[in-house]
Amino acid sequence: MQFEYTRLKSARSPVTDAPTFRVKTLNEASRAGRKADLSHLIDRSYGYHSPRELRWHLAERLGLAPDSVRLHETAI
């Protein structure tokens, strides 16, 4: 599955002091050019450390293999 996400403000993790980001929007991208808003499937207040972590979270949430999830960051 192909997903597009838009980052919200970046912050530093209080636990690891590493940069994190929150997801503003999450859409399923289709080949027909239509986008389904799936932002409700994730906790948008969570600070992700990397796109890889977001990909793994989506895979777990949707019951998919992580290799089958594709992410693309879009600009605001």
Biotite code that builds the C-alpha atoms (Angstrom):
import biotite.structure as struc

atoms = struc.array([
    struc.Atom([0.000, 0.000, 0.000], chain_id="A", res_id=1, res_name="MET", atom_name="CA", element="C"),
    struc.Atom([1.157, 3.510, -0.805], chain_id="A", res_id=2, res_name="GLN", atom_name="CA", element="C"),
    struc.Atom([0.731, 6.302, 1.741], chain_id="A", res_id=3, res_name="PHE", atom_name="CA", element="C"),
    struc.Atom([1.473, 10.000, 1.665], chain_id="A", res_id=4, res_name="GLU", atom_name="CA", element="C"),
    struc.Atom([2.019, 11.976, 4.834], chain_id="A", res_id=5, res_name="TYR", atom_name="CA", element="C"),
    struc.Atom([2.628, 15.583, 5.756], chain_id="A", res_id=6, res_name="THR", atom_name="CA", element="C"),
    struc.Atom([4.770, 16.441, 8.742], chain_id="A", res_id=7, res_name="ARG", atom_name="CA", element="C"),
    struc.Atom([3.699, 18.761, 11.459], chain_id="A", res_id=8, res_name="LEU", atom_name="CA", element="C"),
    struc.Atom([6.205, 20.650, 13.594], chain_id="A", res_id=9, res_name="LYS", atom_name="CA", element="C"),
    struc.Atom([9.390, 18.858, 14.525], chain_id="A", res_id=10, res_name="SER", atom_name="CA", element="C"),
    struc.Atom([10.410, 18.592, 18.155], chain_id="A", res_id=11, res_name="ALA", atom_name="CA", element="C"),
    struc.Atom([13.044, 16.892, 20.256], chain_id="A", res_id=12, res_name="ARG", atom_name="CA", element="C"),
    struc.Atom([12.172, 13.803, 22.253], chain_id="A", res_id=13, res_name="SER", atom_name="CA", element="C"),
    struc.Atom([12.376, 14.469, 25.999], chain_id="A", res_id=14, res_name="PRO", atom_name="CA", element="C"),
    struc.Atom([13.524, 10.868, 26.490], chain_id="A", res_id=15, res_name="VAL", atom_name="CA", element="C"),
    struc.Atom([16.158, 10.418, 23.769], chain_id="A", res_id=16, res_name="THR", atom_name="CA", element="C"),
    struc.Atom([16.851, 14.075, 22.837], chain_id="A", res_id=17, res_name="ASP", atom_name="CA", element="C"),
    struc.Atom([16.510, 12.988, 19.199], chain_id="A", res_id=18, res_name="ALA", atom_name="CA", element="C"),
    struc.Atom([14.502, 14.967, 16.632], chain_id="A", res_id=19, res_name="PRO", atom_name="CA", element="C"),
    struc.Atom([10.918, 13.792, 16.130], chain_id="A", res_id=20, res_name="THR", atom_name="CA", element="C"),
    struc.Atom([7.959, 14.784, 13.988], chain_id="A", res_id=21, res_name="PHE", atom_name="CA", element="C"),
    struc.Atom([4.210, 14.495, 14.194], chain_id="A", res_id=22, res_name="ARG", atom_name="CA", element="C"),
    struc.Atom([1.972, 13.609, 11.268], chain_id="A", res_id=23, res_name="VAL", atom_name="CA", element="C"),
    struc.Atom([-0.420, 16.322, 10.107], chain_id="A", res_id=24, res_name="LYS", atom_name="CA", element="C"),
    struc.Atom([-2.176, 14.271, 7.428], chain_id="A", res_id=25, res_name="THR", atom_name="CA", element="C"),
    struc.Atom([-2.010, 10.686, 6.255], chain_id="A", res_id=26, res_name="LEU", atom_name="CA", element="C"),
    struc.Atom([-3.523, 9.653, 2.940], chain_id="A", res_id=27, res_name="ASN", atom_name="CA", element="C"),
    struc.Atom([-3.679, 6.413, 1.037], chain_id="A", res_id=28, res_name="GLU", atom_name="CA", element="C"),
    struc.Atom([-2.473, 7.162, -2.462], chain_id="A", res_id=29, res_name="ALA", atom_name="CA", element="C"),
    struc.Atom([-4.117, 5.285, -5.307], chain_id="A", res_id=30, res_name="SER", atom_name="CA", element="C"),
    struc.Atom([-2.985, 4.880, -8.875], chain_id="A", res_id=31, res_name="ARG", atom_name="CA", element="C"),
    struc.Atom([-6.157, 6.605, -10.023], chain_id="A", res_id=32, res_name="ALA", atom_name="CA", element="C"),
    struc.Atom([-4.994, 9.780, -8.298], chain_id="A", res_id=33, res_name="GLY", atom_name="CA", element="C"),
    struc.Atom([-7.648, 9.609, -5.593], chain_id="A", res_id=34, res_name="ARG", atom_name="CA", element="C"),
    struc.Atom([-6.604, 10.006, -1.975], chain_id="A", res_id=35, res_name="LYS", atom_name="CA", element="C"),
    struc.Atom([-8.366, 8.561, 1.043], chain_id="A", res_id=36, res_name="ALA", atom_name="CA", element="C"),
    struc.Atom([-7.756, 10.417, 4.314], chain_id="A", res_id=37, res_name="ASP", atom_name="CA", element="C"),
    struc.Atom([-6.584, 7.874, 6.892], chain_id="A", res_id=38, res_name="LEU", atom_name="CA", element="C"),
    struc.Atom([-5.354, 10.328, 9.522], chain_id="A", res_id=39, res_name="SER", atom_name="CA", element="C"),
    struc.Atom([-7.811, 8.890, 12.018], chain_id="A", res_id=40, res_name="HIS", atom_name="CA", element="C"),
    struc.Atom([-5.917, 5.561, 12.044], chain_id="A", res_id=41, res_name="LEU", atom_name="CA", element="C"),
    struc.Atom([-2.906, 6.951, 13.886], chain_id="A", res_id=42, res_name="ILE", atom_name="CA", element="C"),
    struc.Atom([-2.212, 8.996, 16.997], chain_id="A", res_id=43, res_name="ASP", atom_name="CA", element="C"),
    struc.Atom([-1.241, 12.327, 15.472], chain_id="A", res_id=44, res_name="ARG", atom_name="CA", element="C"),
    struc.Atom([0.161, 13.578, 18.784], chain_id="A", res_id=45, res_name="SER", atom_name="CA", element="C"),
    struc.Atom([2.874, 10.892, 18.778], chain_id="A", res_id=46, res_name="TYR", atom_name="CA", element="C"),
    struc.Atom([6.417, 12.029, 17.952], chain_id="A", res_id=47, res_name="GLY", atom_name="CA", element="C"),
    struc.Atom([7.863, 9.693, 15.308], chain_id="A", res_id=48, res_name="TYR", atom_name="CA", element="C"),
    struc.Atom([11.644, 9.424, 15.196], chain_id="A", res_id=49, res_name="HIS", atom_name="CA", element="C"),
    struc.Atom([11.773, 8.476, 11.525], chain_id="A", res_id=50, res_name="SER", atom_name="CA", element="C"),
    struc.Atom([9.627, 7.642, 8.485], chain_id="A", res_id=51, res_name="PRO", atom_name="CA", element="C"),
    struc.Atom([10.683, 4.024, 9.065], chain_id="A", res_id=52, res_name="ARG", atom_name="CA", element="C"),
    struc.Atom([9.012, 4.071, 12.488], chain_id="A", res_id=53, res_name="GLU", atom_name="CA", element="C"),
    struc.Atom([5.836, 5.477, 10.909], chain_id="A", res_id=54, res_name="LEU", atom_name="CA", element="C"),
    struc.Atom([5.936, 2.743, 8.249], chain_id="A", res_id=55, res_name="ARG", atom_name="CA", element="C"),
    struc.Atom([6.248, 0.016, 10.896], chain_id="A", res_id=56, res_name="TRP", atom_name="CA", element="C"),
    struc.Atom([3.425, 1.566, 12.932], chain_id="A", res_id=57, res_name="HIS", atom_name="CA", element="C"),
    struc.Atom([1.139, 1.629, 9.876], chain_id="A", res_id=58, res_name="LEU", atom_name="CA", element="C"),
    struc.Atom([1.992, -1.958, 8.990], chain_id="A", res_id=59, res_name="ALA", atom_name="CA", element="C"),
    struc.Atom([1.182, -3.126, 12.508], chain_id="A", res_id=60, res_name="GLU", atom_name="CA", element="C"),
    struc.Atom([-2.034, -1.087, 12.639], chain_id="A", res_id=61, res_name="ARG", atom_name="CA", element="C"),
    struc.Atom([-3.255, -2.435, 9.271], chain_id="A", res_id=62, res_name="LEU", atom_name="CA", element="C"),
    struc.Atom([-2.030, -6.016, 9.721], chain_id="A", res_id=63, res_name="GLY", atom_name="CA", element="C"),
    struc.Atom([0.413, -5.773, 6.801], chain_id="A", res_id=64, res_name="LEU", atom_name="CA", element="C"),
    struc.Atom([4.013, -6.765, 6.307], chain_id="A", res_id=65, res_name="ALA", atom_name="CA", element="C"),
    struc.Atom([6.245, -3.698, 6.756], chain_id="A", res_id=66, res_name="PRO", atom_name="CA", element="C"),
    struc.Atom([7.790, -4.301, 3.315], chain_id="A", res_id=67, res_name="ASP", atom_name="CA", element="C"),
    struc.Atom([4.370, -3.859, 1.700], chain_id="A", res_id=68, res_name="SER", atom_name="CA", element="C"),
    struc.Atom([3.915, -0.341, 3.093], chain_id="A", res_id=69, res_name="VAL", atom_name="CA", element="C"),
    struc.Atom([5.333, 2.551, 1.034], chain_id="A", res_id=70, res_name="ARG", atom_name="CA", element="C"),
    struc.Atom([5.587, 6.095, 2.364], chain_id="A", res_id=71, res_name="LEU", atom_name="CA", element="C"),
    struc.Atom([6.058, 9.371, 0.569], chain_id="A", res_id=72, res_name="HIS", atom_name="CA", element="C"),
    struc.Atom([6.374, 12.701, 2.351], chain_id="A", res_id=73, res_name="GLU", atom_name="CA", element="C"),
    struc.Atom([4.453, 15.579, 0.805], chain_id="A", res_id=74, res_name="THR", atom_name="CA", element="C"),
    struc.Atom([4.896, 19.300, 1.348], chain_id="A", res_id=75, res_name="ALA", atom_name="CA", element="C"),
    struc.Atom([2.292, 21.336, 3.156], chain_id="A", res_id=76, res_name="ILE", atom_name="CA", element="C"),
])
